[in-house]
Amino acid sequence: MTAGPLRIVLVDDHTLCRNGLTELLHHRGNIKVVAALGDQALVAGVLREHRPDLLVLDLRMPSGDGLALLRRLRAEGCDTPALILTMSDSEADLAAALRAGVRGYLLKDMEPDDVIESIQRAARGELVVAPAMAIKLAHMWQSGQKGSVKRDLVDSLTERERVVLEHVARGKSNKVIAQ
């Protein structure tokens, strides 16, 4: 992570979402959105140019799937950490995102301060998951059903990440977990 404000690239097909999140992050989170894009074709070049601390991606966009974009970027050698910010609360989408190696999976209906804090934590290397999705992640982990998150993914969590996941699965707020 660079010194100074956290630098992110935001990719979302909705202009209102891009503009609103950019303003929110700048004014309340000391986070600089170095580029807010609606066109996936521009992402690789922007990442090479700006070298952001974090890539924040929507999952579903008319120009293509956010995870497919992430896989293409990884194949091209881009190692910028990524976070999904989406409306999808699907267990399958969560599992696919985690398998793709994202640092987090957030929902657009989260409280703004929780989104800001989660973005900051993801940039520091922590795994962050929306509380509603953490419950699903815990269920996938416990159930071991076909199509669930692979056991090695859960085993790869640090002890601190496991503790945080347990608190989130119990519905605790980010502020309570941080304490």
VMD Tcl script that builds the backbone (N, CA, C; Angstrom):
set m [mol new atoms 537]
animate dup $m
set s [atomselect $m all]
$s set {name element resname resid chain x y z} {
  {N N MET 1 A 0.838 -1.173 0.000}
  {CA C MET 1 A 0.000 0.000 0.000}
  {C C MET 1 A 0.884 1.236 0.000}
  {N N THR 2 A 0.492 2.253 -0.734}
  {CA C THR 2 A 1.261 3.480 -0.821}
  {C C THR 2 A 1.020 4.357 0.394}
  {N N ALA 3 A 1.977 5.302 0.644}
  {CA C ALA 3 A 1.771 6.281 1.714}
  {C C ALA 3 A 0.705 7.273 1.256}
  {N N GLY 4 A 0.027 7.873 2.192}
  {CA C GLY 4 A -1.026 8.824 1.838}
  {C C GLY 4 A -2.341 8.119 1.640}
  {N N PRO 5 A -3.243 8.779 0.915}
  {CA C PRO 5 A -4.569 8.183 0.726}
  {C C PRO 5 A -4.491 6.845 -0.012}
  {N N LEU 6 A -5.383 5.968 0.330}
  {CA C LEU 6 A -5.543 4.699 -0.374}
  {C C LEU 6 A -5.976 5.015 -1.796}
  {N N ARG 7 A -5.390 4.356 -2.770}
  {CA C ARG 7 A -5.697 4.629 -4.182}
  {C C ARG 7 A -6.406 3.419 -4.780}
  {N N ILE 8 A -7.607 3.654 -5.327}
  {CA C ILE 8 A -8.359 2.545 -5.908}
  {C C ILE 8 A -8.817 2.873 -7.322}
  {N N VAL 9 A -9.078 1.810 -8.065}
  {CA C VAL 9 A -9.755 1.894 -9.363}
  {C C VAL 9 A -11.105 1.236 -9.150}
  {N N LEU 10 A -12.145 1.918 -9.588}
  {CA C LEU 10 A -13.524 1.471 -9.418}
  {C C LEU 10 A -14.097 1.123 -10.788}
  {N N VAL 11 A -14.673 -0.076 -10.922}
  {CA C VAL 11 A -15.282 -0.513 -12.174}
  {C C VAL 11 A -16.732 -0.899 -11.904}
  {N N ASP 12 A -17.663 -0.117 -12.449}
  {CA C ASP 12 A -19.096 -0.349 -12.272}
  {C C ASP 12 A -19.804 0.240 -13.479}
  {N N ASP 13 A -20.828 -0.440 -13.954}
  {CA C ASP 13 A -21.516 0.029 -15.153}
  {C C ASP 13 A -22.484 1.174 -14.882}
  {N N HIS 14 A -22.797 1.461 -13.643}
  {CA C HIS 14 A -23.739 2.532 -13.326}
  {C C HIS 14 A -23.000 3.812 -12.952}
  {N N THR 15 A -23.205 4.845 -13.728}
  {CA C THR 15 A -22.554 6.133 -13.501}
  {C C THR 15 A -22.869 6.681 -12.118}
  {N N LEU 16 A -24.118 6.593 -11.699}
  {CA C LEU 16 A -24.509 7.092 -10.387}
  {C C LEU 16 A -23.736 6.382 -9.285}
  {N N CYS 17 A -23.586 5.088 -9.382}
  {CA C CYS 17 A -22.845 4.320 -8.389}
  {C C CYS 17 A -21.373 4.735 -8.381}
  {N N ARG 18 A -20.774 4.846 -9.564}
  {CA C ARG 18 A -19.365 5.252 -9.648}
  {C C ARG 18 A -19.159 6.634 -9.036}
  {N N ASN 19 A -19.996 7.586 -9.440}
  {CA C ASN 19 A -19.834 8.960 -8.955}
  {C C ASN 19 A -20.119 9.063 -7.456}
  {N N GLY 20 A -21.181 8.419 -7.010}
  {CA C GLY 20 A -21.532 8.478 -5.596}
  {C C GLY 20 A -20.477 7.836 -4.720}
  {N N LEU 21 A -19.986 6.675 -5.127}
  {CA C LEU 21 A -18.968 5.991 -4.338}
  {C C LEU 21 A -17.658 6.778 -4.341}
  {N N THR 22 A -17.327 7.377 -5.473}
  {CA C THR 22 A -16.117 8.191 -5.551}
  {C C THR 22 A -16.181 9.340 -4.547}
  {N N GLU 23 A -17.301 10.040 -4.511}
  {CA C GLU 23 A -17.473 11.157 -3.569}
  {C C GLU 23 A -17.441 10.675 -2.126}
  {N N LEU 24 A -18.151 9.609 -1.845}
  {CA C LEU 24 A -18.200 9.064 -0.497}
  {C C LEU 24 A -16.808 8.682 -0.010}
  {N N LEU 25 A -16.063 7.957 -0.829}
  {CA C LEU 25 A -14.741 7.494 -0.427}
  {C C LEU 25 A -13.781 8.657 -0.216}
  {N N HIS 26 A -13.870 9.662 -1.065}
  {CA C HIS 26 A -12.975 10.816 -0.954}
  {C C HIS 26 A -13.265 11.629 0.307}
  {N N HIS 27 A -14.523 11.921 0.541}
  {CA C HIS 27 A -14.876 12.817 1.639}
  {C C HIS 27 A -14.911 12.157 3.006}
  {N N ARG 28 A -15.241 10.879 3.056}
  {CA C ARG 28 A -15.384 10.226 4.362}
  {C C ARG 28 A -14.343 9.161 4.625}
  {N N GLY 29 A -13.594 8.766 3.614}
  {CA C GLY 29 A -12.677 7.654 3.832}
  {C C GLY 29 A -11.223 7.933 3.536}
  {N N ASN 30 A -10.895 9.172 3.116}
  {CA C ASN 30 A -9.526 9.485 2.723}
  {C C ASN 30 A -9.009 8.470 1.700}
  {N N ILE 31 A -9.867 8.166 0.749}
  {CA C ILE 31 A -9.549 7.214 -0.309}
  {C C ILE 31 A -9.664 7.942 -1.637}
  {N N LYS 32 A -8.637 7.828 -2.469}
  {CA C LYS 32 A -8.654 8.478 -3.769}
  {C C LYS 32 A -9.013 7.460 -4.851}
  {N N VAL 33 A -10.097 7.738 -5.556}
  {CA C VAL 33 A -10.461 6.916 -6.703}
  {C C VAL 33 A -9.679 7.482 -7.884}
  {N N VAL 34 A -8.617 6.781 -8.301}
  {CA C VAL 34 A -7.769 7.289 -9.374}
  {C C VAL 34 A -8.421 7.128 -10.732}
  {N N ALA 35 A -9.388 6.213 -10.827}
  {CA C ALA 35 A -10.167 6.035 -12.052}
  {C C ALA 35 A -11.464 5.324 -11.702}
  {N N ALA 36 A -12.557 5.816 -12.280}
  {CA C ALA 36 A -13.876 5.195 -12.118}
  {C C ALA 36 A -14.358 4.864 -13.520}
  {N N LEU 37 A -14.414 3.599 -13.836}
  {CA C LEU 37 A -14.667 3.148 -15.206}
  {C C LEU 37 A -15.967 2.382 -15.343}
  {N N GLY 38 A -16.613 2.572 -16.468}
  {CA C GLY 38 A -17.784 1.788 -16.817}
  {C C GLY 38 A -17.472 0.813 -17.938}
  {N N ASP 39 A -16.327 0.998 -18.572}
  {CA C ASP 39 A -15.915 0.185 -19.719}
  {C C ASP 39 A -14.779 -0.745 -19.312}
  {N N GLN 40 A -15.053 -2.032 -19.310}
  {CA C GLN 40 A -14.042 -3.007 -18.898}
  {C C GLN 40 A -12.820 -3.031 -19.809}
  {N N ALA 41 A -12.981 -2.614 -21.047}
  {CA C ALA 41 A -11.872 -2.657 -21.993}
  {C C ALA 41 A -10.725 -1.726 -21.565}
  {N N LEU 42 A -11.024 -0.745 -20.754}
  {CA C LEU 42 A -10.009 0.232 -20.338}
  {C C LEU 42 A -9.270 -0.158 -19.060}
  {N N VAL 43 A -9.743 -1.157 -18.370}
  {CA C VAL 43 A -9.247 -1.460 -17.023}
  {C C VAL 43 A -7.767 -1.823 -17.008}
  {N N ALA 44 A -7.323 -2.716 -17.860}
  {CA C ALA 44 A -5.917 -3.166 -17.825}
  {C C ALA 44 A -4.963 -1.995 -17.997}
  {N N GLY 45 A -5.237 -1.128 -18.947}
  {CA C GLY 45 A -4.370 0.032 -19.167}
  {C C GLY 45 A -4.354 0.976 -17.983}
  {N N VAL 46 A -5.505 1.198 -17.391}
  {CA C VAL 46 A -5.600 2.089 -16.235}
  {C C VAL 46 A -4.833 1.499 -15.046}
  {N N LEU 47 A -4.924 0.203 -14.858}
  {CA C LEU 47 A -4.192 -0.431 -13.756}
  {C C LEU 47 A -2.681 -0.310 -13.960}
  {N N ARG 48 A -2.224 -0.486 -15.194}
  {CA C ARG 48 A -0.794 -0.341 -15.481}
  {C C ARG 48 A -0.342 1.105 -15.252}
  {N N GLU 49 A -1.175 2.044 -15.639}
  {CA C GLU 49 A -0.821 3.463 -15.518}
  {C C GLU 49 A -0.810 3.942 -14.069}
  {N N HIS 50 A -1.813 3.585 -13.302}
  {CA C HIS 50 A -1.979 4.154 -11.959}
  {C C HIS 50 A -1.445 3.290 -10.821}
  {N N ARG 51 A -1.277 1.994 -11.035}
  {CA C ARG 51 A -0.801 1.086 -9.985}
  {C C ARG 51 A -1.538 1.314 -8.663}
  {N N PRO 52 A -2.858 1.119 -8.662}
  {CA C PRO 52 A -3.644 1.381 -7.446}
  {C C PRO 52 A -3.386 0.322 -6.371}
  {N N ASP 53 A -3.836 0.650 -5.166}
  {CA C ASP 53 A -3.729 -0.283 -4.053}
  {C C ASP 53 A -4.798 -1.368 -4.120}
  {N N LEU 54 A -5.926 -1.044 -4.783}
  {CA C LEU 54 A -7.058 -1.968 -4.797}
  {C C LEU 54 A -7.933 -1.717 -6.015}
  {N N LEU 55 A -8.465 -2.787 -6.571}
  {CA C LEU 55 A -9.435 -2.735 -7.666}
  {C C LEU 55 A -10.788 -3.125 -7.090}
  {N N VAL 56 A -11.783 -2.246 -7.226}
  {CA C VAL 56 A -13.135 -2.518 -6.735}
  {C C VAL 56 A -14.018 -2.766 -7.959}
  {N N LEU 57 A -14.556 -3.970 -8.055}
  {CA C LEU 57 A -15.298 -4.413 -9.237}
  {C C LEU 57 A -16.751 -4.739 -8.926}
  {N N ASP 58 A -17.625 -4.331 -9.841}
  {CA C ASP 58 A -18.994 -4.834 -9.821}
  {C C ASP 58 A -18.944 -6.250 -10.384}
  {N N LEU 59 A -19.854 -7.071 -9.994}
  {CA C LEU 59 A -19.862 -8.461 -10.443}
  {C C LEU 59 A -20.509 -8.608 -11.813}
  {N N ARG 60 A -21.677 -7.991 -11.987}
  {CA C ARG 60 A -22.424 -8.145 -13.236}
  {C C ARG 60 A -22.543 -6.807 -13.949}
  {N N MET 61 A -22.028 -6.776 -15.172}
  {CA C MET 61 A -22.085 -5.569 -15.993}
  {C C MET 61 A -22.426 -5.975 -17.421}
  {N N PRO 62 A -23.107 -5.115 -18.150}
  {CA C PRO 62 A -23.445 -5.441 -19.531}
  {C C PRO 62 A -22.212 -5.738 -20.391}
  {N N SER 63 A -21.081 -5.085 -20.074}
  {CA C SER 63 A -19.874 -5.302 -20.862}
  {C C SER 63 A -19.151 -6.587 -20.480}
  {N N GLY 64 A -19.648 -7.300 -19.466}
  {CA C GLY 64 A -19.041 -8.570 -19.089}
  {C C GLY 64 A -19.032 -8.792 -17.595}
  {N N ASP 65 A -18.767 -10.000 -17.231}
  {CA C ASP 65 A -18.720 -10.441 -15.845}
  {C C ASP 65 A -17.447 -9.924 -15.174}
  {N N GLY 66 A -17.585 -9.391 -13.955}
  {CA C GLY 66 A -16.441 -8.873 -13.227}
  {C C GLY 66 A -15.395 -9.930 -12.923}
  {N N LEU 67 A -15.824 -11.153 -12.642}
  {CA C LEU 67 A -14.862 -12.214 -12.362}
  {C C LEU 67 A -14.122 -12.655 -13.617}
  {N N ALA 68 A -14.807 -12.640 -14.760}
  {CA C ALA 68 A -14.130 -12.955 -16.017}
  {C C ALA 68 A -13.058 -11.907 -16.300}
  {N N LEU 69 A -13.390 -10.645 -16.036}
  {CA C LEU 69 A -12.405 -9.570 -16.190}
  {C C LEU 69 A -11.223 -9.814 -15.263}
  {N N LEU 70 A -11.489 -10.162 -14.022}
  {CA C LEU 70 A -10.413 -10.407 -13.069}
  {C C LEU 70 A -9.523 -11.563 -13.528}
  {N N ARG 71 A -10.122 -12.618 -14.033}
  {CA C ARG 71 A -9.319 -13.748 -14.529}
  {C C ARG 71 A -8.445 -13.324 -15.710}
  {N N ARG 72 A -8.991 -12.499 -16.599}
  {CA C ARG 72 A -8.189 -11.995 -17.734}
  {C C ARG 72 A -7.023 -11.144 -17.233}
  {N N LEU 73 A -7.292 -10.280 -16.277}
  {CA C LEU 73 A -6.231 -9.433 -15.721}
  {C C LEU 73 A -5.135 -10.275 -15.085}
  {N N ARG 74 A -5.522 -11.311 -14.347}
  {CA C ARG 74 A -4.533 -12.191 -13.708}
  {C C ARG 74 A -3.707 -12.918 -14.774}
  {N N ALA 75 A -4.361 -13.356 -15.838}
  {CA C ALA 75 A -3.652 -14.051 -16.918}
  {C C ALA 75 A -2.646 -13.126 -17.606}
  {N N GLU 76 A -2.934 -11.827 -17.585}
  {CA C GLU 76 A -2.027 -10.831 -18.180}
  {C C GLU 76 A -0.939 -10.392 -17.209}
  {N N GLY 77 A -0.937 -10.955 -16.003}
  {CA C GLY 77 A 0.101 -10.646 -15.031}
  {C C GLY 77 A -0.240 -9.549 -14.037}
  {N N CYS 78 A -1.451 -9.063 -14.064}
  {CA C CYS 78 A -1.866 -8.024 -13.114}
  {C C CYS 78 A -2.119 -8.655 -11.754}
  {N N ASP 79 A -1.465 -8.117 -10.730}
  {CA C ASP 79 A -1.647 -8.679 -9.394}
  {C C ASP 79 A -2.304 -7.692 -8.426}
  {N N THR 80 A -2.944 -6.657 -8.949}
  {CA C THR 80 A -3.635 -5.696 -8.091}
  {C C THR 80 A -4.714 -6.425 -7.293}
  {N N PRO 81 A -4.701 -6.293 -5.974}
  {CA C PRO 81 A -5.747 -6.933 -5.173}
  {C C PRO 81 A -7.129 -6.438 -5.599}
  {N N ALA 82 A -8.121 -7.323 -5.554}
  {CA C ALA 82 A -9.466 -6.980 -6.021}
  {C C ALA 82 A -10.506 -7.262 -4.948}
  {N N LEU 83 A -11.571 -6.482 -5.021}
  {CA C LEU 83 A -12.698 -6.582 -4.114}
  {C C LEU 83 A -13.960 -6.494 -4.950}
  {N N ILE 84 A -14.943 -7.327 -4.672}
  {CA C ILE 84 A -16.226 -7.284 -5.370}
  {C C ILE 84 A -17.196 -6.430 -4.558}
  {N N LEU 85 A -17.880 -5.501 -5.238}
  {CA C LEU 85 A -18.951 -4.698 -4.643}
  {C C LEU 85 A -20.155 -4.880 -5.559}
  {N N THR 86 A -21.178 -5.578 -5.079}
  {CA C THR 86 A -22.256 -6.035 -5.946}
  {C C THR 86 A -23.606 -6.031 -5.239}
  {N N MET 87 A -24.648 -6.251 -6.016}
  {CA C MET 87 A -25.990 -6.461 -5.467}
  {C C MET 87 A -26.267 -7.947 -5.247}
  {N N SER 88 A -25.457 -8.821 -5.827}
  {CA C SER 88 A -25.710 -10.258 -5.775}
  {C C SER 88 A -25.375 -10.848 -4.404}
  {N N ASP 89 A -26.394 -11.420 -3.774}
  {CA C ASP 89 A -26.159 -12.109 -2.506}
  {C C ASP 89 A -26.201 -13.627 -2.705}
  {N N SER 90 A -25.850 -14.061 -3.897}
  {CA C SER 90 A -25.844 -15.473 -4.246}
  {C C SER 90 A -24.638 -16.192 -3.632}
  {N N GLU 91 A -24.908 -17.315 -3.014}
  {CA C GLU 91 A -23.850 -18.148 -2.445}
  {C C GLU 91 A -22.886 -18.613 -3.539}
  {N N ALA 92 A -23.421 -18.940 -4.705}
  {CA C ALA 92 A -22.582 -19.392 -5.819}
  {C C ALA 92 A -21.653 -18.273 -6.290}
  {N N ASP 93 A -22.163 -17.035 -6.342}
  {CA C ASP 93 A -21.313 -15.907 -6.743}
  {C C ASP 93 A -20.218 -15.671 -5.724}
  {N N LEU 94 A -20.565 -15.772 -4.452}
  {CA C LEU 94 A -19.569 -15.619 -3.391}
  {C C LEU 94 A -18.476 -16.665 -3.536}
  {N N ALA 95 A -18.869 -17.916 -3.713}
  {CA C ALA 95 A -17.894 -18.999 -3.854}
  {C C ALA 95 A -17.002 -18.769 -5.071}
  {N N ALA 96 A -17.588 -18.366 -6.191}
  {CA C ALA 96 A -16.806 -18.121 -7.407}
  {C C ALA 96 A -15.818 -16.971 -7.196}
  {N N ALA 97 A -16.261 -15.929 -6.510}
  {CA C ALA 97 A -15.383 -14.784 -6.256}
  {C C ALA 97 A -14.206 -15.177 -5.372}
  {N N LEU 98 A -14.480 -15.946 -4.342}
  {CA C LEU 98 A -13.402 -16.375 -3.455}
  {C C LEU 98 A -12.428 -17.301 -4.182}
  {N N ARG 99 A -12.946 -18.170 -5.030}
  {CA C ARG 99 A -12.066 -19.035 -5.824}
  {C C ARG 99 A -11.207 -18.216 -6.777}
  {N N ALA 100 A -11.729 -17.065 -7.230}
  {CA C ALA 100 A -10.979 -16.187 -8.137}
  {C C ALA 100 A -9.909 -15.389 -7.389}
  {N N GLY 101 A -9.931 -15.464 -6.065}
  {CA C GLY 101 A -8.879 -14.826 -5.283}
  {C C GLY 101 A -9.144 -13.396 -4.844}
  {N N VAL 102 A -10.416 -12.992 -4.779}
  {CA C VAL 102 A -10.704 -11.630 -4.338}
  {C C VAL 102 A -10.394 -11.467 -2.851}
  {N N ARG 103 A -10.158 -10.236 -2.457}
  {CA C ARG 103 A -9.914 -9.931 -1.042}
  {C C ARG 103 A -11.204 -9.668 -0.289}
  {N N GLY 104 A -12.299 -9.551 -1.029}
  {CA C GLY 104 A -13.530 -9.295 -0.333}
  {C C GLY 104 A -14.738 -9.351 -1.231}
  {N N TYR 105 A -15.881 -9.451 -0.580}
  {CA C TYR 105 A -17.162 -9.530 -1.269}
  {C C TYR 105 A -18.139 -8.686 -0.473}
  {N N LEU 106 A -18.451 -7.500 -0.985}
  {CA C LEU 106 A -19.331 -6.562 -0.302}
  {C C LEU 106 A -20.622 -6.386 -1.080}
  {N N LEU 107 A -21.666 -6.044 -0.356}
  {CA C LEU 107 A -22.960 -5.798 -0.983}
  {C C LEU 107 A -23.242 -4.296 -1.024}
  {N N LYS 108 A -23.873 -3.858 -2.091}
  {CA C LYS 108 A -24.148 -2.435 -2.271}
  {C C LYS 108 A -25.168 -1.887 -1.287}
  {N N ASP 109 A -25.863 -2.752 -0.566}
  {CA C ASP 109 A -26.827 -2.249 0.409}
  {C C ASP 109 A -26.230 -2.137 1.817}
  {N N MET 110 A -24.912 -2.285 1.925}
  {CA C MET 110 A -24.245 -2.121 3.215}
  {C C MET 110 A -24.233 -0.645 3.612}
  {N N GLU 111 A -24.048 -0.397 4.885}
  {CA C GLU 111 A -23.912 0.971 5.375}
  {C C GLU 111 A -22.641 1.594 4.785}
  {N N PRO 112 A -22.697 2.857 4.390}
  {CA C PRO 112 A -21.522 3.494 3.781}
  {C C PRO 112 A -20.250 3.383 4.626}
  {N N ASP 113 A -20.341 3.611 5.934}
  {CA C ASP 113 A -19.147 3.521 6.776}
  {C C ASP 113 A -18.576 2.110 6.787}
  {N N ASP 114 A -19.432 1.095 6.702}
  {CA C ASP 114 A -18.958 -0.287 6.660}
  {C C ASP 114 A -18.257 -0.593 5.337}
  {N N VAL 115 A -18.763 -0.014 4.242}
  {CA C VAL 115 A -18.103 -0.196 2.941}
  {C C VAL 115 A -16.722 0.447 2.975}
  {N N ILE 116 A -16.642 1.669 3.485}
  {CA C ILE 116 A -15.359 2.376 3.572}
  {C C ILE 116 A -14.369 1.565 4.407}
  {N N GLU 117 A -14.798 1.149 5.577}
  {CA C GLU 117 A -13.916 0.385 6.457}
  {C C GLU 117 A -13.483 -0.931 5.812}
  {N N SER 118 A -14.396 -1.590 5.125}
  {CA C SER 118 A -14.063 -2.857 4.470}
  {C C SER 118 A -13.065 -2.659 3.341}
  {N N ILE 119 A -13.212 -1.597 2.585}
  {CA C ILE 119 A -12.256 -1.296 1.515}
  {C C ILE 119 A -10.877 -1.043 2.111}
  {N N GLN 120 A -10.813 -0.286 3.185}
  {CA C GLN 120 A -9.530 -0.006 3.840}
  {C C GLN 120 A -8.897 -1.294 4.363}
  {N N ARG 121 A -9.699 -2.158 4.954}
  {CA C ARG 121 A -9.178 -3.425 5.478}
  {C C ARG 121 A -8.689 -4.331 4.345}
  {N N ALA 122 A -9.435 -4.387 3.252}
  {CA C ALA 122 A -9.017 -5.214 2.117}
  {C C ALA 122 A -7.684 -4.717 1.558}
  {N N ALA 123 A -7.520 -3.404 1.504}
  {CA C ALA 123 A -6.265 -2.838 1.006}
  {C C ALA 123 A -5.090 -3.191 1.923}
  {N N ARG 124 A -5.373 -3.422 3.199}
  {CA C ARG 124 A -4.323 -3.836 4.148}
  {C C ARG 124 A -4.044 -5.337 4.074}
  {N N GLY 125 A -4.804 -6.037 3.238}
  {CA C GLY 125 A -4.555 -7.466 3.056}
  {C C GLY 125 A -5.530 -8.383 3.763}
  {N N GLU 126 A -6.524 -7.821 4.419}
  {CA C GLU 126 A -7.506 -8.645 5.114}
  {C C GLU 126 A -8.586 -9.134 4.157}
  {N N LEU 127 A -9.163 -10.271 4.467}
  {CA C LEU 127 A -10.323 -10.777 3.749}
  {C C LEU 127 A -11.562 -10.157 4.383}
  {N N VAL 128 A -12.377 -9.481 3.567}
  {CA C VAL 128 A -13.593 -8.843 4.078}
  {C C VAL 128 A -14.799 -9.390 3.335}
  {N N VAL 129 A -15.856 -9.642 4.092}
  {CA C VAL 129 A -17.078 -10.184 3.517}
  {C C VAL 129 A -18.258 -9.482 4.179}
  {N N ALA 130 A -19.241 -9.074 3.374}
  {CA C ALA 130 A -20.446 -8.452 3.913}
  {C C ALA 130 A -21.048 -9.383 4.961}
  {N N PRO 131 A -21.577 -8.815 6.055}
  {CA C PRO 131 A -22.146 -9.676 7.097}
  {C C PRO 131 A -23.157 -10.700 6.566}
  {N N ALA 132 A -24.035 -10.286 5.663}
  {CA C ALA 132 A -25.019 -11.228 5.112}
  {C C ALA 132 A -24.337 -12.357 4.337}
  {N N MET 133 A -23.198 -12.062 3.730}
  {CA C MET 133 A -22.488 -13.076 2.965}
  {C C MET 133 A -21.606 -13.934 3.869}
  {N N ALA 134 A -21.153 -13.388 4.977}
  {CA C ALA 134 A -20.334 -14.164 5.905}
  {C C ALA 134 A -21.133 -15.329 6.474}
  {N N ILE 135 A -22.401 -15.085 6.698}
  {CA C ILE 135 A -23.267 -16.161 7.181}
  {C C ILE 135 A -23.342 -17.267 6.127}
  {N N LYS 136 A -23.446 -16.881 4.864}
  {CA C LYS 136 A -23.483 -17.878 3.781}
  {C C LYS 136 A -22.142 -18.581 3.650}
  {N N LEU 137 A -21.058 -17.831 3.821}
  {CA C LEU 137 A -19.732 -18.433 3.765}
  {C C LEU 137 A -19.567 -19.455 4.892}
  {N N ALA 138 A -19.997 -19.079 6.077}
  {CA C ALA 138 A -19.921 -20.017 7.199}
  {C C ALA 138 A -20.760 -21.265 6.916}
  {N N HIS 139 A -21.939 -21.069 6.332}
  {CA C HIS 139 A -22.792 -22.206 5.983}
  {C C HIS 139 A -22.102 -23.104 4.955}
  {N N MET 140 A -21.489 -22.508 3.928}
  {CA C MET 140 A -20.786 -23.301 2.912}
  {C C MET 140 A -19.652 -24.085 3.553}
  {N N TRP 141 A -18.950 -23.449 4.452}
  {CA C TRP 141 A -17.821 -24.081 5.119}
  {C C TRP 141 A -18.302 -25.255 5.962}
  {N N GLN 142 A -19.377 -25.047 6.705}
  {CA C GLN 142 A -19.883 -26.088 7.592}
  {C C GLN 142 A -20.571 -27.221 6.845}
  {N N SER 143 A -21.271 -26.881 5.761}
  {CA C SER 143 A -22.059 -27.901 5.074}
  {C C SER 143 A -21.212 -28.826 4.229}
  {N N GLY 144 A -20.160 -28.285 3.635}
  {CA C GLY 144 A -19.306 -29.105 2.787}
  {C C GLY 144 A -20.033 -29.675 1.587}
  {N N GLN 145 A -21.148 -29.041 1.181}
  {CA C GLN 145 A -21.921 -29.535 0.049}
  {C C GLN 145 A -21.159 -29.327 -1.251}
  {N N LYS 146 A -21.524 -30.115 -2.257}
  {CA C LYS 146 A -20.941 -29.981 -3.579}
  {C C LYS 146 A -21.165 -28.553 -4.065}
  {N N GLY 147 A -20.088 -27.960 -4.612}
  {CA C GLY 147 A -20.182 -26.601 -5.115}
  {C C GLY 147 A -19.867 -25.555 -4.063}
  {N N SER 148 A -19.566 -25.990 -2.838}
  {CA C SER 148 A -19.237 -25.029 -1.786}
  {C C SER 148 A -17.782 -24.596 -1.921}
  {N N VAL 149 A -17.406 -23.621 -1.101}
  {CA C VAL 149 A -16.036 -23.146 -1.109}
  {C C VAL 149 A -15.111 -24.308 -0.757}
  {N N LYS 150 A -14.033 -24.436 -1.480}
  {CA C LYS 150 A -13.106 -25.528 -1.227}
  {C C LYS 150 A -12.507 -25.407 0.168}
  {N N ARG 151 A -12.283 -26.549 0.776}
  {CA C ARG 151 A -11.746 -26.584 2.137}
  {C C ARG 151 A -10.401 -25.858 2.222}
  {N N ASP 152 A -9.565 -25.964 1.176}
  {CA C ASP 152 A -8.259 -25.324 1.238}
  {C C ASP 152 A -8.374 -23.805 1.276}
  {N N LEU 153 A -9.461 -23.254 0.740}
  {CA C LEU 153 A -9.674 -21.810 0.828}
  {C C LEU 153 A -9.891 -21.412 2.285}
  {N N VAL 154 A -10.726 -22.131 2.967}
  {CA C VAL 154 A -10.977 -21.842 4.383}
  {C C VAL 154 A -9.716 -22.104 5.193}
  {N N ASP 155 A -9.019 -23.174 4.873}
  {CA C ASP 155 A -7.789 -23.483 5.595}
  {C C ASP 155 A -6.721 -22.422 5.389}
  {N N SER 156 A -6.807 -21.670 4.281}
  {CA C SER 156 A -5.802 -20.648 4.000}
  {C C SER 156 A -6.026 -19.370 4.800}
  {N N LEU 157 A -7.160 -19.250 5.486}
  {CA C LEU 157 A -7.416 -18.062 6.299}
  {C C LEU 157 A -6.482 -18.031 7.495}
  {N N THR 158 A -6.044 -16.836 7.848}
  {CA C THR 158 A -5.247 -16.689 9.058}
  {C C THR 158 A -6.158 -16.860 10.263}
  {N N GLU 159 A -5.556 -17.031 11.420}
  {CA C GLU 159 A -6.348 -17.171 12.648}
  {C C GLU 159 A -7.207 -15.929 12.863}
  {N N ARG 160 A -6.636 -14.746 12.621}
  {CA C ARG 160 A -7.382 -13.490 12.787}
  {C C ARG 160 A -8.557 -13.434 11.819}
  {N N GLU 161 A -8.347 -13.843 10.568}
  {CA C GLU 161 A -9.433 -13.843 9.588}
  {C C GLU 161 A -10.540 -14.810 10.003}
  {N N ARG 162 A -10.183 -15.932 10.581}
  {CA C ARG 162 A -11.196 -16.885 11.059}
  {C C ARG 162 A -12.014 -16.289 12.205}
  {N N VAL 163 A -11.332 -15.605 13.118}
  {CA C VAL 163 A -12.030 -14.971 14.241}
  {C C VAL 163 A -12.987 -13.908 13.718}
  {N N VAL 164 A -12.506 -13.088 12.785}
  {CA C VAL 164 A -13.356 -12.047 12.201}
  {C C VAL 164 A -14.548 -12.675 11.489}
  {N N LEU 165 A -14.317 -13.741 10.717}
  {CA C LEU 165 A -15.398 -14.427 10.025}
  {C C LEU 165 A -16.438 -14.955 11.015}
  {N N GLU 166 A -15.999 -15.502 12.106}
  {CA C GLU 166 A -16.939 -16.007 13.111}
  {C C GLU 166 A -17.791 -14.877 13.681}
  {N N HIS 167 A -17.161 -13.723 13.959}
  {CA C HIS 167 A -17.913 -12.579 14.488}
  {C C HIS 167 A -18.923 -12.069 13.467}
  {N N VAL 168 A -18.505 -11.981 12.220}
  {CA C VAL 168 A -19.404 -11.501 11.164}
  {C C VAL 168 A -20.563 -12.469 10.988}
  {N N ALA 169 A -20.260 -13.758 11.025}
  {CA C ALA 169 A -21.310 -14.765 10.873}
  {C C ALA 169 A -22.339 -14.687 12.011}
  {N N ARG 170 A -21.897 -14.175 13.139}
  {CA C ARG 170 A -22.809 -13.990 14.266}
  {C C ARG 170 A -23.556 -12.659 14.198}
  {N N GLY 171 A -23.302 -11.882 13.133}
  {CA C GLY 171 A -24.046 -10.648 12.916}
  {C C GLY 171 A -23.485 -9.438 13.624}
  {N N LYS 172 A -22.267 -9.510 14.106}
  {CA C LYS 172 A -21.673 -8.366 14.796}
  {C C LYS 172 A -21.273 -7.296 13.787}
  {N N SER 173 A -21.326 -6.042 14.180}
  {CA C SER 173 A -20.976 -4.934 13.299}
  {C C SER 173 A -19.469 -4.835 13.155}
  {N N ASN 174 A -19.029 -4.112 12.120}
  {CA C ASN 174 A -17.595 -3.920 11.917}
  {C C ASN 174 A -16.956 -3.219 13.107}
  {N N LYS 175 A -17.654 -2.251 13.699}
  {CA C LYS 175 A -17.103 -1.515 14.845}
  {C C LYS 175 A -16.908 -2.448 16.038}
  {N N VAL 176 A -17.864 -3.307 16.280}
  {CA C VAL 176 A -17.749 -4.253 17.402}
  {C C VAL 176 A -16.612 -5.240 17.129}
  {N N ILE 177 A -16.515 -5.721 15.920}
  {CA C ILE 177 A -15.453 -6.671 15.565}
  {C C ILE 177 A -14.085 -6.015 15.718}
  {N N ALA 178 A -13.960 -4.775 15.278}
  {CA C ALA 178 A -12.682 -4.071 15.371}
  {C C ALA 178 A -12.225 -3.909 16.822}
  {N N GLN 179 A -13.194 -3.711 17.720}
  {CA C GLN 179 A -12.840 -3.570 19.137}
  {C C GLN 179 A -12.365 -4.891 19.680}
}
mol reanalyze $m
mol bondsrecalc $m
mol representation Tube
mol addrep $m
